[in-house]
């Protein structure tokens, strides 16, 4: 069954749903900033905490990411059986609580590892619950755009974390960025009190008429639903590429500043500014490919999966070239020197374009997951996609310094080039999705409509 170009009956961006989406956007920025604080401070943390190498600092980030990914599943399972808004508020104040001990003077490496890991339990709820609520705020024809915009929050937040760490650490110490994010996080937790729980399935095309008639979709998750989820092949392959294609994304996001500092002798301050501007393309990319994904979905149910394939095939070669691109600048070079130097400006363009396409992959995976799963299981399905994403991020974060130290004497460029090969593996994984996703969407719509009609007749 193909979609039509007709406008949906229920329009997005109305009433409290718009306010809720705005609060979720702010939460996405703050959580991403909290997740991106440590990598830019790696060099200083190695010295301050007296650890042997960068890999020890990478281990803190890796454990943080893995715990947040695995704990997302129980958070999401509870959300599919209760109220997502309440759980989101509880989880936000939970991670804020564990950021506070990090501010203790003379904290040790192991204390930082423990407190940051405990905070990750609360962070794990933000992704799947925010995505699930967003999908219920808007019709299917707008999901790529809204998830893409939510993705810009993550990109902006990660950039904010880079800026806060890179610009403050040398002057005010490595704990100051944690203090700033703690204050932002507490304010965000208060703002979440303004959100509302969007009715499940209120914008599903197959359910709009029943919602308008006053019926409430109250079907909740059970174990049989989980079994049905795994019968959809698209779910399995979306999880696969959610791991593989994100490995290089994480590698560049986590180690871009350290790469320029070690391989090209730039100061942390200049490297932070330069890469923040280059990686800003991820904010643009999530919005652009989100909108393009919506347009393709209106014409063809499998349009978003074709776009994932395109992003993988374009991002891979460009970022490999960028990784191996040779240039030399003086250690005292300013940010202006880099932009007025033709060689470094070409390097900037390569990073900008490569990460522009790279940025389209994650939101399109999340939206596709939302398309093929019914409302009562959506949070759980998205938590699995988030777990896949986190595993990919953890692998990318840990593999790059490890490969650089073991095989290339601490040089990051060849390690990053090797990591980019995962884009091509991810492209191969999209082929089964392209073949199966239209059938899976149609099956979900039929089953969801039947359940809602059966409930309405009781």
Order of alpha helices (4+ residues) and beta strands (2+ residues): alpha-alpha-alpha-alpha-alpha-alpha-alpha-alpha-alpha-alpha-alpha-alpha-alpha-alpha-alpha-alpha-alpha-alpha
